[in-house]
Amino acid sequence: MSAEIKELREKMANIATEARTKFDEIKDDTPEERASEIEREFDAMMADHDKLAGKVERLEKLAKAQAVINDADPRRPEGNGEGRGVDEGAAPTYREAFHAHLRSMVPNAEPLSAEYRSVLQAGYQTVEKRAQTSGTDSAGGFTVPEELANILIKSMLAWGPMYDPGVTQELVTSGGGKITMPTVNDTAVTAGAHTEGATLTDDGGKDVTFGQKELDAFAFDTEWVRVSKELADDSIFAMETLLGELLGERLGRIANLQLTTGSGSSAPNGIATAATTGATAAAVAAVTGDELIDLVHSVDPAYRTAPRVGFMMNDSTLSAIRKLKDGDGNYLWQMGNVQAGVPQSLLGYNISINQAMASLATGNKTILFGDMGKYYVRKVGQPLIGAIQDKDFWPGFGVAGYIRFDGELADAAAVKALVQA
């Protein structure tokens, strides 16, 4: 996988180099029609660049997920489960064989033993006619091969970055009890001149006022996805692995959405919901360079040097900003250098693409700027993907995902929003 990521990064670097060359073709005397044509070619190049960047990000996440799966759980017996509560010489039960079958589907796991395979083949024959089945194409039949290549065409949709570590401040706890965080804002209070021999004022007028933020633990699930035994047996893909990946993406999408636009009432207080107005755009569906500068300077300089300071917006908003130029005709957005590890930037600050952010339209909070590290994401353990077989799913099995988290902007002064007219 690392070789594939390297190849993609090289392609991104080549595209970035070609795009820069394309920029340089626009001169002061370039006809407007030709300049517009060059800009369209540039946008097409950068669209290809972004697609590759998204694929690299997903491959890196997949590599991390596989590394976690491949790390053996010390509580789990080695191998395919032989001897797990079974007397020597006793035939394993169908349930034990089924669990061994699921474990054998994990990358780099040992293959299923002949003993377990024979138990599964001699198992229950009742046909599961509901949910994901091999008899209905859209419910799973498309994956049962006639002359089927082992390639699955899967639609993709970006969902980050609010749940990812490194953008916000992450708190991982083993339990879901409420966490309280004391807060204090003493920035408006000053000291006063002292008169020699005078008694100091003691009326409580300048006492420090404290506040409190809370982090709860809200749970979300994917609901059960049923898989028939026939589909599990006949599909060219390991259905539990495939469905586990898809349900994991569902959890990622709901987490990012809630941490971005959650209401704060029986739900996380999303960063866009919590952020107050720092600047207001003059237009309904456009942004100017001056308004971006106003947004940056609406955040106190004390926050603007933090390690996690930057912009956050969705991709369509970034597309509009890419075309903004300064008075000398230079683009405000800088594409960076993929080979050197230099990220793209805007006015010298990093950019986080968050597709849950609102697009350019009346009254929307379209761009955030500030210290994202002041937004706390509380995670209760790790997201769970479970597979189970019982009387409700037998002879097939069910797969579901579960996640528990909360989010809160601890310091309202740290992150400000640009609001459209």
C-alpha positions, 0 to 999 in steps of 0.5 A: 500500500505504501508503494501505491501512496508514493505513486499517487503523491508523485502524480500529485506533485506533477499536477501541482508543477503543471498547474504552477506553470499554467498560472505563469501563463497569465500575464498583465497583457493576456487577453481576458478570453485566454485568461479565462481559458487558462483558469478553467484548465487550472481548475481541472488540474486542481480537481484531479489533484484533489481527487488524488489527495482524497485517495491518498488520505483514504489509503492512509486511514485504511493502512492505520485501520488494518494495522490496528486489526492486525495487532493481536488482542491478548485476550483472544486465543491464537489461530482459528480458535481450536481448543477454545472451551472444547474438550480434546477430541470433541467436535466444535459447535456451529457457533464456534465454527462460525466465529472462527470463520469471521476471524479467518476473514481478517487480513493475514489471519490463518485460513479456516481449518478443515474441521471448522469448514466441515461443521459449517458445510453441515450446518443449518440449511434454512434460507434467509429471505430478508435483508442482504441476500444473493437472490436480489441484485441490489441487496447483494446479488451483484457481488455473486460471481458469474464472470465477476472480477474481484473488483468492487466499484464503491462510491466515495464521499469525504467526511472528515476532519472533525473526528480525526486526531490532530485537527481538534483537541482529542480526549479518549475516555474508557467511560461515558461519565460527564466531564466538566471543564472550568472556564474563565475569561478575565481579558476585559478586567484591568488593574487601576492606578494606586494613590499613595496611602489610600486604602485599596477598594474592596467592593468585589467589583473586580472579582474573577468570574468563572464558568463551566463547559461540559462534555457528555457522551452521545451514542449513534449507531448504524442499525443492523445490516442482515447478511444471508448465509447464501450471500456470505458463502457465494460472494467473491468478497468477504461480506463482513469485512466489506460491510464493516468498512462501509459501516465504519464510513457511516460512523465517520460521516455522522461524527463529522456532521455532529461535531460540525453542526450539532445543535448542542441540545442532546447532541454535540455542540458543533464547532460551526454552531458554537463559533460566533461571528467574526466578519460578515460578507457583503455578498450572499454567495461570494467572499472577498480577500478583504473579508478573509483578512477581517476574519483572521483579525477578528481572532485575537493575536494570542490565538493566531500563533497556536499550532492548530490555528487555520481555516475550515470550509467546504470544498465548494467554498475553497473553489471560489476562494482559489480564484481570488487574487491580490492587487498584483494579480497573485492568487491568495491561495497557495497550493504548497509542495506535496513532495516537500510535505508543504501543505496548501495554505491561505494567507499563510494559514493551513486549510481543513476541508470539511464537507459538513460546513455550509456552502455560500448562501444567505446567512450561512456560516461558511468559513471558520478561522482560529485555534481549532485546538480549543474545540474538544472532542470527547471519545468514549473508547473506539468506534465499534463494528460488531458481527453477530449470529443468533436466532434473529439472524440465523443462519446468516448474521448481522453487522452493525456499527456503534460510536459514542462521542461529544464535542464542545468549543471550550473558548468561544474567543478562539474560533470565529465565523465568516457569515454571508450577507 
